[in-house]
Amino acid sequence: MKSLIAQHSALAASTGEQAAAWVFTGGALLVVAAFAALFIAALISILGSGLSGGMKLVWIVLAFMAPFLGSLLWFVFGRPDARRRFAG
């Protein structure tokens, strides 16, 4: 009987660990997908902006060199409507 209880406890612990692993993996995939969406949206926004070719190149290089920070900076400071918002 004790052997059966020990097997059941081991199985329950294993199942709990597997569930935690699935939750962690799902969360990690969600973060990666959000990061990729931010990066791709920044690139599309940069290419579609009215900036000159040289400034577009600077922003694209920044986005590729520091993908999260570069994309975030583009949406906060780089977009023409962001500059109008901060100017007054």
N, C-alpha and C positions, 0 to 999 in steps of 0.2 A: 504494500500500500504506500509506504514512504517513497518507494522508487517511482511509483506512478505520479505522486504529488511533485516529486523533484523534476520529473520529465515535463509535467504540465507547467511548472514554474519556469523552467528553462525555455520552453516553447513560448510562453507569454512574454518573457523578457526579450526573446529574439524577435517576436512580432512587434513589440514596442520599439525596438531599435530600428527595425525595418521601416516602420511608420515615420519615425523621426528622420530617417535618412531620406525618405520620399518627400517629406515636408521641406527639409533643407534643400534638396535638389530642386524642387519646384520654386522655392523662394529665390535660389540662385539664378535659375533660368528666367524668372520674372525680372530680376535686376538687370541681367545681361540684355534681355529684350528691350527694356526701357532705355538702357544706355545706347543700344544700337539705333533705336528709334530717334533718340535725341540727336545723335551724330548724323544720321541720314537726313533728318529734318533740317538741321543746320546747313548741311551741304546744299540741299535743294534751295533753301532760303538765300544762301550766299549767292548761288549761281543765278537766281531769279531777281536779285536786287539790282537797283539802278546804279550801283557803284562802278567806278572805272575798272578796267581789266587788271590794273596793278593792285588796287585795293582788294579786289576779289581774290587775287592770287595770295596776297598776304593773309587774308582770313582763312583761305583753304589750307595754306601751309600751317597756320596756327591750329586749325581744327585737326589736322593730321598729326601734328607734333604733340599736342596735348588734347586728345579727343574729348574728354569730359569737360575740362576747363575751357578749352577753346570754343566748344559748342555753347557752353553756358555763357561765356563772355559775349559771343555773337548775339545771343538773344537778349542779353541785358544791356549791352552798350553798342554793339555794332550795327544793328538794323537801323535803317534811316528813321523809322517811326520811334525807335527807342531814343535816338538822339533828340528828336523833337520833344519827346516826353520830358527828358531831363533838362532841356534848354529853357523851358518855361511853359 
